[in-house]
Each structure stands twice: as C-alpha cells, then as structure tokens.
Amino acid sequence: MRHNKDYSPKYSNQKTSKKVFSLSSLSVISGGGTKYRTIKDNSKKSFPIVEIITITLIAVLLTIIIMSFIKVSQLSTEVQNLQITISSMDKERTKLEGQKNSKYTQSLIKDKADAMGLGSGSNSTVYLAKDE
C-alpha cells in the first residue's frame, strides 16, 4: 500500500452549489506560510531621562498633595479645638458678667439705702422699683 500525502486542496470538475472543503487543506494553510525574520539593531538605546524625570515629577506632586491633605487635617483639628475654647470662654464670660452685674446691683442697692437713711443696721428690707 502506497501512501501519498498530498496536502493540496481537492477539486472536482463537476459544478456544484456547495463548496467542497477538506481537512487536508487546513494543514497546508496552518503549516505553511512565510516566516518573518527580525532585524537586530546593534545601536545602543539612549538612557530614558525623560521618563525618569516624568516619574519623579509625578511622585513629588503626589507627595505634595498628600502632605497638603495632612496639613489641612491638622489645621482643621486646631480650628475645632479653638472653637471649643472660644465657646467655653464665652460661657465663662457670660457667667462672670452676670456675677459682676449682680454685685454691682447689690452695691447700688446698699448705697441708695444708706442715702435714704436705711443702713444695714436696721431690720428693714429695701426693694428698688424700676425708674421709668
């Protein structure tokens, strides 16, 4: 038995509406073809200074952005602490003003009582009415 391996497509002389496709034609298509040769360039490539500068610049800019976010966070914390201090000092100021006004009013009452002849030695109570 003789085996001839013929990888060429098989065609018939009869005209048919169907195209005939054989598996032997696949091996010709996939197995054959032109092989491309690469050309080696022996020249040296230059040092990628532009890429290094760009990468460094991007890293520096990202570092600056991160540092600025950290600084903003620190400053906002300080502002919140100052607002808390201002609030507590405002409450203390209001309390001290009330005490001052109360003391001033009591001394004013005593002065008016002494001017009217009602000193602290007498057992009378003095009420001041609003002057209108």
C-alpha positions as CSV (number, residue, x, y, z in Angstrom):
1,M,0.0,0.0,0.0
2,R,1.3,3.3,-1.0
3,H,0.5,6.4,0.8
4,N,1.0,9.7,-0.9
5,K,0.4,12.6,1.3
6,D,-1.0,15.3,-0.9
7,Y,-1.9,18.4,1.0
8,S,-3.2,20.3,-1.9
9,P,-7.0,21.1,-2.0
10,K,-9.1,18.6,-3.8
11,Y,-11.3,20.0,-6.6
12,S,-13.7,18.2,-8.8
13,N,-14.7,19.0,-12.3
14,Q,-18.4,18.9,-11.5
15,K,-20.1,22.2,-10.8
16,T,-22.0,22.0,-7.5
17,S,-23.7,24.6,-5.5
18,K,-21.8,23.5,-2.4
19,K,-18.1,24.3,-1.9
20,V,-16.1,21.3,-1.0
21,F,-13.7,21.7,1.9
22,S,-11.3,19.0,3.0
23,L,-9.3,18.7,6.2
24,S,-6.1,18.3,4.2
25,S,-6.3,21.9,3.1
26,L,-6.1,23.0,6.8
27,S,-2.7,21.6,7.2
28,V,-1.5,23.5,4.1
29,I,-2.9,26.8,5.5
30,S,-1.7,26.4,9.0
31,G,1.6,24.6,8.4
32,G,2.8,26.7,5.6
33,G,3.4,30.3,5.2
34,T,6.3,32.7,5.1
35,K,8.4,33.1,8.2
36,Y,9.5,36.6,9.0
37,R,12.9,37.4,10.1
38,T,13.6,40.1,12.7
39,I,16.4,42.5,12.1
40,K,18.6,43.2,15.1
41,D,19.6,46.7,15.7
42,N,23.1,46.9,17.3
43,S,22.8,50.6,18.2
44,K,22.5,51.4,21.9
45,K,19.3,52.9,23.2
46,S,19.7,56.2,24.9
47,F,19.0,56.5,28.7
48,P,15.3,57.2,29.3
49,I,15.9,60.5,31.1
50,V,12.5,62.0,30.1
51,E,10.7,59.0,31.6
52,I,12.7,59.2,34.8
53,I,12.1,62.9,35.1
54,T,8.3,62.4,34.5
55,I,8.0,59.6,37.0
56,T,10.0,61.6,39.6
57,L,7.8,64.7,39.0
58,I,4.6,62.7,39.4
59,A,5.9,61.1,42.6
60,V,6.9,64.6,44.0
61,L,3.5,66.0,43.1
62,L,1.6,63.2,44.7
63,T,3.7,63.6,47.8
64,I,2.9,67.3,48.0
65,I,-0.8,66.6,47.6
66,I,-0.8,64.0,50.3
67,M,1.2,66.3,52.6
68,S,-1.2,69.2,52.0
69,F,-4.2,67.0,52.9
70,I,-2.4,66.0,56.1
71,K,-1.7,69.7,56.9
72,V,-5.4,70.6,56.2
73,S,-6.5,67.9,58.6
74,Q,-4.1,69.2,61.3
75,L,-5.3,72.7,60.8
76,S,-9.0,71.8,60.9
77,T,-8.3,69.9,64.2
78,E,-6.7,73.0,65.6
79,V,-9.6,75.2,64.5
80,Q,-12.1,72.8,66.1
81,N,-10.1,73.0,69.4
82,L,-10.0,76.8,69.2
83,Q,-13.8,76.9,68.6
84,I,-14.3,74.7,71.7
85,T,-12.0,77.0,73.7
86,I,-13.9,80.1,72.4
87,S,-17.2,78.5,73.4
88,S,-16.1,77.7,76.9
89,M,-14.6,81.2,77.3
90,D,-17.8,82.8,76.1
91,K,-19.8,80.8,78.7
92,E,-17.4,81.8,81.4
93,R,-17.6,85.5,80.3
94,T,-21.4,85.4,80.4
95,K,-21.2,83.9,83.9
96,L,-18.7,86.5,85.1
97,E,-20.8,89.3,83.6
98,G,-23.8,88.1,85.5
99,Q,-21.8,87.9,88.7
100,K,-20.5,91.4,88.1
101,N,-23.9,92.8,87.4
102,S,-25.4,91.1,90.4
103,K,-22.6,92.5,92.6
104,Y,-23.0,96.0,91.1
105,T,-26.7,95.9,91.6
106,Q,-26.3,94.8,95.3
107,S,-23.8,97.6,96.0
108,L,-26.1,100.1,94.3
109,I,-29.0,99.0,96.4
110,K,-26.9,99.4,99.6
111,D,-25.7,102.9,98.5
112,K,-29.3,104.0,97.8
113,A,-30.5,102.5,101.2
114,D,-27.7,104.3,103.0
115,A,-28.6,107.6,101.3
116,M,-32.2,107.2,102.4
117,G,-31.1,106.5,105.9
118,L,-31.8,102.8,105.8
119,G,-28.5,101.4,106.8
120,S,-27.6,97.8,107.3
121,G,-28.1,98.2,111.0
122,S,-31.9,98.4,110.7
123,N,-34.0,95.3,110.2
124,S,-35.9,96.5,107.2
125,T,-35.9,95.2,103.7
126,V,-35.3,97.6,100.8
127,Y,-36.9,97.0,97.4
128,L,-36.0,99.1,94.3
129,A,-38.6,99.8,91.7
130,K,-37.6,100.5,88.2
131,D,-37.3,104.2,87.4
132,E,-39.4,104.9,84.3
